[in-house]
Amino acid sequence: MLGLAYQRKKNREGKRNRDLQDRLFWIPTEQEIKDAVTTDVYFQYAIDALAYAGINPFVTMEVYTRTNPFPSNWAVVCGIYEVAKLLEGLPIDVDSMEEGEVIVVDPRLAFYEPVMRISGRYQDFAKYENPILGFLCQSSGICTKAARVSLLAENKMNISFGTRRAHPALAATIERSCLIGGLDSVSNVLGAKLLGKKASGTMPHAYILCVGDEVKAWKIFDKAIAKGVPRIALVDTMNDEKFAAIGALEALGNHLEGVRLDTPGSRRGDMKRIVQEVRWELNIRHGGNVKIIVSGGLDEQSILELRDYVDGFGIGTTVSTAPVIDFGGKIVEVKDENGKPEFRSKRGDLSGTKYVYRNEKTFEDLVTLNQKSPSKAYTPLLKPLIRKGRIVRDFKSVDQLKDRTRKLVKRISVAQPRIIWQ
């Protein structure tokens, strides 16, 4: 009895010492997200005020952006499927672009192309605006950055290394967005598992330091780790990269598949010359098949500078903390009591339900109020996603989305994409 009483006392003390009573971490549950508990309170105020007045019009809301944080006029929209699952079951209709679609953004123009359109009674979906935008803004920013990085890396291997720089609750979302954007693999264990992939990685500096000797550490790794894991030796923990790479080749011989350079910024020097030295020294010692992987603070410029001399990149913070795409949700039509649509919009926005059509050859996107395509050269980008609360679109696999997005990004990067209106 004394033991039970003591344990109960300790449990009570533990609860008093915690900052949260119903969970360990400051993250919502899936059900809380689904119930839109994560919304901003002013949406609830609006619902309560409208309910009090008996006002609940049928509206059309468009989700779009006029700005792009990246130095181009295109971006990749991601998070569409998450929004579909969020809104499933609500008495609304939703049309949207495909997951991983490339959109054209021109901040100089008043008009824009919606990536999503929601139609229904406002009170039925008002509180969901917050999580809708959250899903789209962050995933699209990461996916767009991954697409830009992948485009610059060309045919070189690129791995997502960045989840350590983000809240762990976002790890799987980050990895999914990275894959759709075009990165080849991911390092996060849970992210890889949910994506049905095998996590990719090498070895951390902490491991080398725990062993205390680079050569010994590489040899232990080779003996201890499963044969299917590539032997990529980290070569910048204690010694000069060139001599460490030579040491790794001598220690592991044919077992060595690659070396990774993760030189800290304070000792970086001229990374391109360091890589060239490592490549030369490995080649003349019959290590021409040994791959060189670089990581550590890489950005688009450094990828461009190094891609001709390395075999792969570990892409971290630049992707996982990419700036968001600033989507917003705006009402553009409201039906009156007789069901007649009235054009209504906030000052600075454009009224009316818009349709987006693309000329696939030229990447000329047409924004129009006309529901019918102007010609066979133009295909609609907004297609049914939800009808009366039911998801009506088949979700593509991550691999299918990645392949499609890569092709679109390659094409748009050499085109002159633009938006026109009619």
QUISULTA-V200613 format. One record per pair of residues at least 4 apart in sequence whose C-alpha atoms are under 7 Angstrom apart, sorted by the first residue. I is the first residue (numbers start at 1). GAP is how many residues later the second one is. D is the distance in Angstrom with one decimal. If there is no record, write none. Layout:
i: (I	I)
gap: (GAP	GAP)
d: (D	D)
This chain:
i: (1	2	3	4	5	6	7	8	9	10	11	12	13	14	15	20	28	28	29	30	31	32	32	32	33	33	34	36	36	36	38	39	39	39	39	40	41	42	43	43	43	44	44	45	46	47	47	48	49	50	50	50	51	56	56	56	57	57	57	57	58	58	58	58	58	59	59	59	59	59	59	59	59	60	60	60	60	60	60	60	60	61	61	61	61	61	61	61	62	62	62	62	62	62	62	62	63	63	63	63	63	63	63	63	64	64	64	64	64	64	65	65	65	66	66	66	66	67	67	67	67	68	68	69	69	73	73	73	74	74	74	74	75	75	75	75	76	76	76	76	76	76	76	77	77	77	77	77	77	77	78	78	78	78	78	78	78	79	79	79	79	79	79	80	80	80	81	81	82	82	83	83	83	84	84	88	88	88	89	89	90	90	91	91	91	92	92	92	92	92	93	93	93	93	93	93	93	94	94	94	94	94	94	94	95	95	95	95	95	95	95	95	96	96	96	96	96	96	96	97	97	97	97	97	97	100	100	100	101	102	102	104	104	104	113	113	122	128	129	129	130	131	132	133	133	133	134	135	136	137	137	137	137	137	138	138	138	139	139	140	140	140	141	141	141	141	141	142	142	142	142	142	142	142	143	143	143	143	143	144	144	145	145	145	146	146	146	146	146	146	147	147	147	148	149	149	150	150	150	152	152	153	153	156	156	157	157	157	157	158	158	158	158	158	158	158	159	159	159	159	159	159	159	160	160	160	160	160	160	160	160	160	161	161	161	161	161	162	162	162	162	162	163	163	163	165	165	166	166	166	170	171	171	172	172	172	173	174	174	175	175	175	176	177	178	178	179	179	179	179	180	180	180	180	181	181	182	182	185	186	186	186	187	187	187	188	188	189	189	190	191	192	192	192	192	193	193	202	203	203	205	205	206	207	208	208	208	208	211	213	214	215	215	215	216	217	218	218	219	219	220	221	222	225	230	231	231	231	231	232	232	232	232	232	233	233	233	233	234	234	234	235	235	235	235	235	235	236	236	236	236	236	239	240	241	242	242	242	243	244	245	245	245	246	246	246	247	248	249	249	252	256	257	257	258	258	258	259	259	259	260	260	260	261	261	261	262	262	262	263	263	263	264	264	270	271	272	272	273	274	275	275	276	276	277	278	279	280	281	282	282	282	283	283	291	292	292	292	293	293	293	293	294	294	294	295	295	295	297	298	298	298	299	299	300	301	302	303	306	315	316	317	318	331	332	332	332	332	332	332	332	333	333	333	333	333	333	333	334	334	334	334	335	335	335	335	336	336	336	343	343	344	345	345	345	352	353	354	354	354	355	355	355	355	355	355	356	356	356	356	356	356	356	357	357	357	357	357	357	357	357	358	358	358	358	358	358	358	358	359	359	359	359	359	359	362	362	363	363	363	363	364	364	364	365	365	365	366	366	366	367	367	367	368	368	373	373	374	384	384	385	385	385	386	386	386	387	387	396	396	397	398	399	400	401	402	403	404	405	406	407	408	409	410	411	412)
gap: (4	4	4	4	4	4	4	4	4	4	4	4	4	4	6	4	4	5	4	4	4	4	5	6	4	5	52	91	92	95	93	88	89	91	92	90	4	4	4	83	84	4	83	4	4	4	76	4	4	4	5	6	4	65	66	67	64	65	277	278	62	63	64	276	277	60	61	62	63	272	274	275	276	57	58	59	60	271	272	273	274	56	57	58	268	269	270	271	52	54	55	56	267	268	269	270	51	52	53	54	264	265	266	267	49	50	51	263	264	265	261	262	263	39	40	41	46	38	39	40	259	37	257	254	256	31	32	33	28	29	30	31	27	28	29	69	24	25	26	27	64	67	68	22	23	24	25	26	59	63	21	22	58	61	62	65	99	4	20	56	57	60	61	4	19	56	4	18	4	53	4	49	52	4	307	301	302	303	300	301	34	299	29	297	298	27	28	295	296	297	25	26	27	293	294	295	296	23	24	25	290	291	292	293	21	22	23	287	288	289	290	291	19	20	21	286	287	288	289	4	18	19	284	285	286	80	301	305	304	306	307	313	314	315	243	254	4	4	4	200	4	4	4	4	194	195	4	4	4	4	187	188	189	190	4	186	187	4	38	4	184	185	4	181	182	183	184	4	32	35	36	177	178	180	4	34	35	37	38	4	37	4	174	177	4	32	35	36	37	173	4	34	35	4	4	151	4	32	33	151	152	150	154	155	156	27	154	155	156	25	26	27	154	155	156	157	24	25	26	27	154	155	156	15	18	23	25	26	27	154	155	156	25	26	153	154	155	153	154	155	157	158	8	25	157	152	155	4	154	155	4	4	20	4	18	19	4	4	146	4	11	16	4	4	4	5	4	5	6	223	218	221	222	225	221	224	220	224	15	6	13	14	12	13	14	4	11	4	10	4	4	4	5	6	7	4	5	30	4	31	4	32	4	4	4	5	6	9	6	4	4	4	33	36	4	4	4	15	4	33	4	4	9	4	27	24	25	26	27	24	25	26	27	28	15	25	26	27	25	26	27	6	9	10	24	25	26	4	5	25	26	27	5	4	4	4	35	36	4	4	4	14	33	4	35	36	4	4	4	7	4	34	33	34	32	33	34	32	33	34	32	33	34	32	33	34	32	33	34	4	5	33	4	32	4	4	4	34	4	4	4	34	4	33	4	4	4	4	4	4	5	6	4	5	20	18	19	20	17	18	19	20	18	19	20	18	19	20	20	4	5	17	4	19	4	4	4	4	4	4	4	4	4	14	11	12	13	18	19	20	21	8	9	10	11	18	19	20	7	8	9	10	4	5	6	7	4	5	6	8	9	7	4	5	6	17	16	13	14	15	12	13	14	15	16	27	9	10	11	12	24	25	26	8	9	10	16	21	22	23	24	5	6	7	8	20	21	22	23	4	5	6	18	19	20	53	55	49	52	54	55	53	54	55	53	54	55	53	54	55	53	54	55	53	54	5	6	4	8	9	6	7	8	4	5	6	4	5	4	5	4	4	4	4	4	4	4	4	4	4	4	4	4	4	4	5)
d: (6.2	6.1	6.2	6.2	6.2	6.3	6.1	6.2	6.2	6.0	6.3	6.3	6.2	6.4	6.6	6.5	5.8	6.5	6.5	6.2	6.0	6.1	5.3	6.9	6.1	6.0	5.5	6.2	5.6	6.8	6.9	6.0	6.8	5.0	6.5	6.6	6.4	6.1	6.3	6.2	5.3	6.1	6.3	6.1	6.1	6.0	5.6	6.1	6.4	6.0	5.0	6.5	6.1	5.9	5.9	6.0	5.5	6.1	6.6	6.4	5.1	4.3	6.2	5.9	5.5	5.7	5.7	6.1	6.1	6.7	5.6	4.5	6.3	6.9	5.7	4.5	6.8	5.7	5.9	5.1	6.6	5.7	5.1	6.4	6.3	5.2	4.1	5.8	5.9	5.8	4.5	6.4	5.6	5.4	6.4	7.0	5.5	5.9	5.1	6.3	6.4	5.5	4.4	6.5	6.4	4.5	5.7	5.2	5.7	6.8	5.9	4.6	6.3	6.0	6.2	5.0	6.3	6.5	6.9	5.2	6.7	6.5	6.4	6.6	6.9	5.7	5.0	5.9	6.6	5.5	4.5	5.6	5.6	5.4	6.6	5.5	5.7	5.6	4.5	6.0	5.8	6.3	4.9	6.5	5.3	5.6	6.4	6.9	7.0	4.7	5.4	5.3	5.8	5.3	4.5	6.6	6.9	6.4	6.7	5.3	4.8	5.7	6.8	6.3	5.4	6.8	6.4	6.7	6.2	6.6	6.1	5.7	6.7	5.9	6.8	5.2	5.9	6.4	4.3	6.2	6.9	4.7	6.9	5.0	5.0	5.8	4.7	6.6	5.1	5.5	5.9	5.2	6.5	5.2	4.6	5.5	6.7	5.6	4.6	6.4	6.3	5.4	4.8	6.6	5.7	5.1	6.6	5.7	5.1	4.4	5.1	6.8	5.6	4.1	6.2	4.6	5.4	6.5	6.1	6.5	5.4	6.5	5.3	4.7	6.3	6.5	6.2	5.6	6.5	6.7	7.0	6.7	6.5	6.8	6.2	6.2	5.6	6.1	6.2	6.9	6.2	6.0	6.4	5.7	6.4	6.7	6.3	6.2	5.7	6.2	5.2	4.8	5.9	5.9	6.4	4.9	6.7	6.0	5.8	5.9	6.8	6.1	6.3	5.8	5.6	4.3	5.1	6.1	6.9	6.1	6.5	5.7	6.2	5.3	6.1	4.7	5.4	6.6	4.6	6.3	6.2	6.2	5.7	6.4	6.0	5.4	4.9	6.2	6.3	6.0	6.0	4.3	5.4	6.4	6.1	6.1	6.3	5.6	5.9	6.8	6.1	6.4	6.1	5.5	5.1	6.4	6.4	4.3	6.2	5.5	5.5	6.9	5.5	4.7	5.8	6.7	6.1	5.8	4.9	5.5	6.3	4.9	5.8	7.0	6.8	6.7	6.3	4.6	6.0	6.1	5.1	6.0	6.8	5.7	5.7	5.3	4.4	6.6	3.6	5.1	6.8	5.1	5.5	6.8	6.2	6.1	6.8	6.9	6.7	6.9	6.1	6.3	6.2	6.1	6.5	4.0	6.1	6.1	6.3	6.3	6.1	5.8	6.3	6.1	6.4	5.6	4.9	6.4	6.7	6.3	6.2	5.8	4.1	6.8	6.2	6.6	5.8	5.9	6.4	6.3	5.7	5.8	4.8	4.7	5.7	6.0	6.2	6.2	5.8	6.2	6.2	6.1	4.8	5.8	5.3	5.9	7.0	5.5	6.8	6.4	6.3	6.0	6.1	6.4	6.0	6.6	5.9	5.8	5.8	6.0	6.2	6.3	6.7	6.5	6.2	6.2	6.2	6.4	6.3	6.9	5.9	5.7	6.7	6.9	6.2	6.6	5.3	5.2	6.5	6.6	5.7	4.4	5.0	6.4	6.7	6.3	4.6	6.0	5.8	4.8	6.4	5.6	5.2	5.8	6.4	6.1	6.0	6.4	5.2	6.0	6.5	6.0	6.0	6.0	6.0	6.4	6.5	4.9	6.1	6.1	6.3	6.6	6.7	6.3	7.0	6.5	6.0	6.0	5.1	6.3	5.4	6.7	5.1	6.2	4.7	4.2	5.7	6.3	5.2	6.1	6.0	4.6	5.6	6.3	4.8	6.3	6.0	4.9	5.0	6.7	5.6	6.7	5.8	6.9	6.3	6.1	6.2	6.0	6.1	6.3	6.1	6.8	6.2	6.6	6.2	6.1	6.1	6.3	6.5	6.6	4.6	6.1	4.9	4.4	5.6	5.2	5.3	6.6	6.3	5.9	4.7	5.5	6.6	5.1	6.2	5.8	4.6	6.5	6.9	5.8	6.6	6.4	6.2	6.0	6.2	6.3	6.1	5.7	6.3	6.8	6.3	5.6	5.9	5.9	6.3	5.2	4.8	6.8	4.5	5.2	6.5	6.3	5.6	4.8	5.1	6.5	5.6	6.8	5.6	5.3	6.6	6.4	5.1	5.1	4.1	5.7	5.4	6.3	6.9	5.2	5.4	5.4	5.8	6.2	5.0	6.8	6.0	6.5	5.5	4.8	5.7	5.4	6.0	6.8	6.2	6.9	6.7	5.6	4.7	6.6	5.8	5.7	6.4	5.6	5.0	6.6	6.8	5.4	5.1	4.4	5.7	6.2	5.8	4.4	6.2	4.9	5.3	6.4	6.9	5.4	5.3	6.4	5.5	4.6	6.7	6.7	6.9	6.8	6.9	4.8	6.8	5.6	5.1	6.0	6.2	4.8	6.2	5.9	5.0	5.4	6.2	4.7	6.5	5.7	5.1	6.3	6.9	6.9	6.8	7.0	5.8	5.5	5.4	5.2	4.4	5.5	6.6	6.6	6.0	6.2	6.2	6.0	6.1	6.2	6.0	6.0	6.4	6.3	6.0	6.2	6.3	6.1	5.9	6.9	6.3	6.6)
